[in-house]
Amino acid sequence: MRTEKEMFQLILNIAQNDPRIRAVYMNGSRTNFNVPKDIYQDYDIVYVVDKLETFTGDHSWIDIFGNRLMLQMPEAMRYPSGAGHFNWMMLFTDGNRLDLTLIPVQKLELIGNDSLSLALLDKDGILPPFPHASDKDYLIKTPSELFYLSCCNNFWWCLQNVAKGIAREELPYAMLMYHNVVREELHDMISWYIGSITGFRVSVGKMGKYFKSYLPPEIYEKYLMTYSGSDYNSIWQSLFIACDIFSLLSVQVAAHLGYTYNKQDEENMRIYLNNVKNKFYERNYL
């Protein structure tokens, strides 16, 4: 596997030797000193270029970065952003991954102001003055009262849909409603709880990947149990565990922020869930 030093040498040598590439900067986890380094970190690199079309007209130029296992080009796929940049996401045979974005010099506004940005090369002084790279843009944000109450309401409301999906034995619907909708609200409440016990000074990472680092072990172990198997009994069990965690944390978040938790919604929905569950068990197990 090529070392970090070798990868940076390659990335910068290509830029230095190509007159079309005017600047290079990096963002992502490799600029974040709070993230432990490991061999799985991507190289999130941006080239600011002249004549973008000469790069996108023939993609074979990226072969210079190494032998690839797989390639993805988001802007050439079914949902392009249309913003004017172009991406090559490359996984190499040696295990390294390079996410390379090209921004035309005519659209410097695309550079943005991500706090995890680090200038690596600037031939013309066109890059903005990036502040010291930090994860301040990714810290857990204190929810407004509206956001908090909306999260609580939607968590409990959408559980009825999961229950109906189970009752009808519509597994895809039940699972997607649970994991794609209800879990999103649980994810937000867990994040706010972590924020409340850390002074909102940490990041839980993309998709909550650092939950384990910040949650008390007993809560994290219960959280793992919210991931169910595909049998309905397992789904019911995981669902009620999710309810218990959400209830526990939402009360604590409300106390920390001075908000009021709507306990009545919880109690009413638990009655509904138990009624549906009991009917389901009577029909299928008795």
Secondary structure, DSSP 8 states (H G I E B T S, - for coil): ---HHHHHHHHHHHHHH-TTEEEEEEESGGG-TTS---TT--EEEEEEES-HHHHHS-GGGGGGG--EEEEE-GGGSSS---SS-EEEEEEETTS-EEEEEEEEGGGGGGGTT-TTEEEEEESSS-S----S--SGGGS-----HHHHHHHHHHHHHHHHHHHHHHHTT-HHHHHHIIIIIIHHHHHHHHHHHHHHHHTS-----GGGTTHHHHS-HHHHHHHHTTS--SSHHHHHHHHHHHHHHHHHHHHHHHHHHT----HHHHHHHHHHHHHHHHHHHHHHH-
